[in-house]
Amino acid sequence: MAADRHMAKISPFKFLQEVRVEAQKVTWPSRRETAVTTAMVFVMVAVAAVFFLLADQVMRTFVTLILGIGG
């Protein structure tokens, strides 16, 4: 509660001016950088999916062998 009383009062207009100044400092990626990064994400998702599929199959086989179920 005491912190609320000590906070500076800033008008909405001044706040929006400061937001605009900060937004101008942002460096946005190019279209090519965005495309390359997106492709890398899809490749890594595919690699992770294959890895977990194989890991799951190995663990399933191991557990089936240990428990003696499934045939």
C-alpha positions in Angstrom: 0.0 0.0 0.0 2.8 2.4 0.9 4.5 1.8 -2.5 1.3 2.9 -4.3 1.5 6.3 -2.7 5.1 6.8 -3.7 4.7 5.8 -7.4 5.0 8.7 -9.8 1.8 9.8 -11.5 2.3 9.7 -15.3 -0.3 10.9 -17.7 -1.6 8.5 -20.4 -0.3 10.8 -23.1 3.2 10.8 -21.7 3.1 7.0 -21.3 2.2 6.6 -24.9 5.0 8.9 -26.0 7.5 6.8 -24.0 6.1 3.6 -25.5 6.5 5.0 -29.0 10.1 6.0 -28.3 10.9 2.5 -26.9 9.2 0.8 -29.9 11.4 2.8 -32.3 14.4 1.2 -30.7 13.2 -2.3 -31.5 15.2 -4.1 -34.3 12.8 -6.3 -36.3 14.1 -9.4 -38.2 14.0 -9.4 -42.0 11.6 -11.6 -43.9 14.5 -13.9 -44.8 15.6 -14.2 -41.1 12.1 -15.0 -40.1 11.7 -17.7 -42.8 15.1 -19.3 -41.9 14.2 -19.3 -38.2 10.8 -20.8 -38.9 12.3 -23.5 -41.1 14.8 -24.3 -38.3 12.0 -24.7 -35.8 10.1 -27.1 -38.1 13.3 -29.2 -38.6 14.0 -29.3 -34.9 10.4 -30.4 -34.2 10.7 -33.2 -36.7 14.0 -34.3 -35.3 12.6 -34.3 -31.8 9.5 -36.2 -32.9 11.6 -38.9 -34.5 13.8 -39.1 -31.4 10.9 -39.5 -29.0 9.2 -42.1 -31.3 12.4 -44.2 -31.3 12.9 -43.8 -27.6 9.3 -44.8 -26.9 9.6 -47.9 -29.1 12.8 -48.9 -27.3 11.3 -48.4 -23.9 8.1 -50.3 -24.9 10.2 -53.2 -26.2 12.3 -53.3 -23.0 9.2 -53.1 -20.7 7.4 -55.8 -22.7 10.5 -58.0 -22.5 10.9 -57.5 -18.8 7.2 -58.1 -17.9 6.8 -61.0 -20.3 3.6 -59.6 -21.8 2.5 -59.3 -25.4 3.3 -62.7 -26.7 
